[in-house]
Amino acid sequence: MDETKYKFKVEKNYLYIKFTEPESYESCIEEAEITRELIRKYNLKNVLSDDTEKESFVDVLDEFKLSNYYIQNEFYKDFGKIAVLVKKIDYDKMKFWETATRNRGLRVQIFTDMEKTKEWLEINY
């Protein structure tokens, strides 16, 4: 993925990452792999993924397939907490992904409020 399509910042105990391209099943796989590379590079476990500026075209079946991809590729070995910040309009749709992913062993939580997202990650500013 072209580095102009995302930005990231290494915080004290988490990686902040923001992808801005419209979302598809394939782009989600690519985003997950990029995020994993970055947390490995910077020796981090927790992630705050800011999805508030992108459009999602991932359907429910693909969300389920994504959660299986994470397990098949052993994402649980690299990731601690994964907080995903979404637009309020996307919250209900993303709750299915959250449930499917949690049921496969990853610690994920969907949020619509940045402060609550940081609190969950145990970040205190």
N, C-alpha and C positions, 0 to 999 in steps of 0.2 A: 504494500500500500504506500502510495506517495505520502511522504512526511508532511506535506502541506494540508492533508486531509484530517490531521489530528494534531493536538498539542498536549503536552504533558508537563507536569511539574512534580518534582520529588519533594514531598513534605517530610516532616520529622519521622512519622511512622506509617506513611501510606503514599501510594502513587495516585495523583490526581491526573485523570486522562479524559480528554474530550474529543470525540469523533463527530464530524459534522456532515459527512456524506449520508445520503439516504441509505437506509438499512435494508439489507436483504439477507437471506440465509448465508450466502457465500461471504458477504462482507462481515457478518457476525463472527464467522470462523476466523477470518483474517484479523479482525479486531481482538479476538481472544488470544490469538497467537502473538500478536504484537504486544499486548498487555503482559502476557507471560514472559516474553523476552525482556521487557523493561523491568519487571519486578525481580527477575533473576539478576539482571545487570546491576541493579541498585540494592540488591539484598533486602528486598521488602516482601511483605506478605499481604498487606491490606491494600485495597483499591477503592477509590472513589471514582466511579465512571459517571461523568456528566453527560447525559443524553438529552438534555433539554432543548438542543437546537437541531436535532435531526428528526427526520421522518422515518417511521418504521413501516416496512412493507412485508414483515415476517408474519406468516399466518400461524395458527395454533399448532398445526402439525410440525412445522419447522421449529417452533419453540421447543416442542417435545424432543425433536431430533437434536437440537442444540444441547439440551441437557444430557442426552446420551453421549454426544461427542465429548463433552467435558470429562465424563467418567472413562470412556474408552481411551482417552489421551491423558488420563491421570492428573487432571488439573488440581485435584484435591491435595496433591503432594506439594504444590507451589503456592497455593492461595490460602490466606487466612480468611479475613472478612472481605466481602465484596458488596459495597454499597452502590446502588444505581439510582441516580437522581433523574427523574423523568418529569415531563409535563403532566399536569393533572389529567388532561384528556387521555393520556396513555396509561395511567395508573392501573385501571382494572385489567386491561389487556396484559400488562406486564406481571400482574399477580400470578397468572397461570405459569409463566416462565419461572418466577420465583419458587412456586410450590414444586414444580417438576425438578428444578435444579436442587432445591433443598432435599428433596426425597432421594437424590443421588449423592448426597453427602457434602455438598458445598454450602458454606455459610454465606448466603446472599440475603439482601433485604432491599426492597424497593421503597423509594422516598419521593416526595414532591417538595420537600423543604430542606434547604441546605443545612441549616443549623441542626435539625434533627438527624440528618445524615451524618454530620460530624460527631454528634453526641454518640450515635450508635457505634461509630468507629473508635470511640473513646478519645476523641480529639478535643482538647480544651484550648481555646484561644482567649 
